Amino acid sequence: MSSEIVYLDHSATTPVDEAVFAAMKPYFSEYYGNPSSLHRQGQKTEAAIESARSLVAEILGCPPTSIFFTASATESNNLVLQGLSLDRILNSSRYHVLTTPVEHPSVLETMRQLQSRGRGMHSFLPVDRGGKVKVTEFENLLSDDIALVATIYGNNEIGTINPVKHLGSSLQSRPIAFHTDAVQTVNFIDLNVNRLQVDFLTLSAHKFYGPKGVGILYARDPGAIQPIMKGGSQESGLRPGTQNVPLIVGAAKALELAQSLHKSESARLRPLRDELIRVVLARISDSALTGDSEERLPHHASFVFSGIDSNELLTYLDLRGYACSSGSACKVGNPEPSALLLALGYPEDLATGALRVTLGKSSSAEIVEDFTSVLIEVVDSLRSQVNL
Ligand SMILES: *Cc1c(COP(=O)(O)O)cnc(C)c1O
């Protein structure tokens, strides 16, 4: 067992970039005033939040009044779905929300609860085996009762990129709001909201080399959503609670860096990922790539292996010095198939043997090559029940 761990789990979280950490640092103990306070300490942190907001707005191509800081992408997704005046929608003729079956739990579980409480109706958009929205069938589904369409942009578990821009332009001429969870795409795709034609967009800083515990919500028309917590007037009253100044400063800095590097990082990682996929599929029998083979995040490789328990595989990879994931939140010692893969029609055997390898700034060709040979060895040994 090696003591150093090679990190190949960048879709779960990323390390905070040095420049981001440096930008945050003064706002812990030097400039610590409450941004709502009138004195100079408060003015200083309020100004820091407003310049972070302006920077985010400039990058996304919207007015600063459309940007809100939350504590996570989970909260941002909840704020849109729960806050979208669903009571009003339920009473009108538009009460129907369409999502894909492969959304993050913060979307799926929220919709499940809203529907069980009789607030709106939830249905799934048709997706292909890779989890990508079927565009032609999509257009036929846009009936008069639909209030909101919510589609994940880059899938965290299987890497598929949805045709958000195309869906956005189909919805443009209709009175249907469009939300996308763009958490996984920040490092790789330009996120101008006018190009994408989205009404709501969710981000989380810790997925793009920023700190954990801070989310961003873009809302074209903030008046359309109600706050889901009651309290003070922070964030225009939409998200009460004293803002976490250092995290907000870090989120904006991280977004700026990630969006400036998205082309070069995509170009650097794509061939490494392609080589990883090629070798794994060639050398490991009864294996398959999950997600779309073309329209996928440049850093993302996800597989299923027949006759393998993900948790066991991850444990042995960890012992060999590699941090990977199954892609879904499964519990140690409790081999459960991925709900997402089952929803896409994978048999239980394959859905229990998922592996997600997600590259990032620290990944090199050499790392990928070494990892691939270890993976081949570990899968072989697990299948032949040899003690490792
Ligand atoms: C990580 C992730 C989230 C949740 O982000 P948090 O800020 O950790 O709540 C939501 N959606 C996607 C696609 C993610 O990958």
The ligand as a MOL file (V3000), in Angstrom:
LIG
                    3D

  0  0  0     0  0            999 V3000
M  V30 BEGIN CTAB
M  V30 COUNTS 15 15 0 0 0
M  V30 BEGIN ATOM
M  V30 1 C -21.8530 17.9950 -6.5690 0
M  V30 2 C -23.0860 18.2280 -7.3590 0
M  V30 3 C -24.1930 18.8750 -6.7890 0
M  V30 4 C -24.2400 19.2630 -5.3370 0
M  V30 5 O -23.3500 20.2910 -5.0400 0
M  V30 6 P -23.1390 20.6930 -3.5010 0
M  V30 7 O -22.6460 22.0860 -3.5540 0
M  V30 8 O -22.1210 19.7290 -2.9930 0
M  V30 9 O -24.4480 20.5740 -2.8350 0
M  V30 10 C -25.3030 19.1050 -7.5840 0
M  V30 11 N -25.3220 18.7390 -8.8660 0
M  V30 12 C -24.2800 18.1180 -9.4460 0
M  V30 13 C -24.3560 17.7450 -10.8810 0
M  V30 14 C -23.1320 17.8350 -8.7180 0
M  V30 15 O -22.1130 17.2080 -9.2880 0
M  V30 END ATOM
M  V30 BEGIN BOND
M  V30 1 1 1 2
M  V30 2 1 2 3
M  V30 3 2 2 14
M  V30 4 1 3 4
M  V30 5 2 3 10
M  V30 6 1 4 5
M  V30 7 1 5 6
M  V30 8 2 6 7
M  V30 9 1 6 8
M  V30 10 1 6 9
M  V30 11 1 10 11
M  V30 12 2 11 12
M  V30 13 1 12 13
M  V30 14 1 12 14
M  V30 15 1 14 15
M  V30 END BOND
M  V30 END CTAB
M  END
